Amino acid sequence: MMADMEIQCSTLNSDCKAILTRMDNRLDDVQKSQAEMRIIYESHSKRIERIEHELFGNGRSGLAVQVRAILWISSTAVGFLLFLAAKALASWLGHG
């Protein structure tokens, strides 16, 4: 009886060690994955900051402001050219 209990304890002890070893290996994998994610997160964070700086300028005119200015200037120029074309057409037709 005592020998059976010792065998069962030994088997249980071996099983527990195997389970703990597997858990330790899984924990190592999780820690490695977490370290990789931190590196990727830092890299993406820096890239997003650079993109925001380029778009919004942070103290200078960024791309958003420059595109808005180009659209405003081009719409003003188109309006003025349409006015000149209408004036020329009116003169050509004899109404000006």
C-alpha positions in Angstrom: 0.0 0.0 0.0 2.7 2.4 0.9 4.6 1.6 -2.2 1.5 2.3 -4.3 1.2 5.7 -2.7 4.8 6.5 -3.3 4.4 5.5 -7.0 1.2 7.6 -7.3 3.0 10.6 -5.6 6.0 10.2 -7.9 3.7 10.1 -10.9 1.8 13.1 -9.7 5.0 14.9 -9.0 6.2 14.1 -12.6 2.9 15.3 -14.0 3.0 18.5 -12.0 6.6 19.2 -13.2 5.6 18.6 -16.8 2.6 20.9 -16.5 4.7 23.6 -14.9 7.4 23.3 -17.6 4.7 23.7 -20.3 3.3 26.7 -18.5 6.7 28.2 -18.2 7.4 27.7 -21.9 4.0 29.3 -22.8 4.8 32.2 -20.5 8.1 32.7 -22.2 6.3 32.8 -25.6 3.8 35.3 -24.3 6.6 37.5 -22.9 8.5 37.4 -26.3 5.3 38.3 -28.2 4.7 41.2 -25.8 8.2 42.5 -26.4 7.7 42.3 -30.1 4.4 44.1 -29.8 6.0 46.9 -27.8 8.7 47.4 -30.5 6.0 47.5 -33.2 3.8 49.9 -31.2 6.7 52.3 -30.7 7.6 52.2 -34.3 4.0 52.9 -35.4 3.6 55.6 -32.8 6.7 57.4 -34.2 5.5 57.0 -37.8 2.0 58.4 -36.9 3.7 61.4 -35.2 5.7 62.1 -38.3 2.6 61.9 -40.5 0.6 64.2 -38.3 3.5 66.7 -38.2 3.7 66.6 -42.0 -0.1 67.0 -42.4 -0.8 69.6 -39.8 2.5 71.4 -39.6 2.9 71.9 -35.8 3.9 75.5 -36.0 4.4 75.8 -39.8 2.0 75.3 -42.7 1.4 71.6 -43.1 0.1 69.8 -46.2 -3.6 70.3 -45.2 -3.1 74.1 -45.1 -1.1 74.2 -48.3 -3.8 72.1 -50.1 -6.5 74.4 -48.8 -4.6 77.4 -50.1 -4.0 75.9 -53.5 -7.7 75.1 -53.8 -8.7 78.6 -52.7 -6.2 80.2 -55.2 -7.3 77.9 -58.0 -11.0 78.5 -57.4 -10.4 82.2 -57.4 -8.4 82.0 -60.6 -11.1 79.9 -62.3 -13.8 82.4 -61.2 -11.7 85.3 -62.6 -11.1 83.5 -65.9 -14.8 82.7 -66.2 -15.6 86.3 -65.6 -13.1 87.4 -68.3 -14.5 84.8 -70.7 -18.0 86.0 -70.1 -16.9 89.6 -70.7 -15.1 88.7 -73.9 -18.1 86.7 -75.1 -20.4 89.6 -74.4 -18.1 92.0 -76.2 -17.9 89.6 -79.1 -21.7 89.2 -79.3 -22.0 93.0 -79.2 -23.5 93.4 -75.8 -20.6 95.0 -74.0 
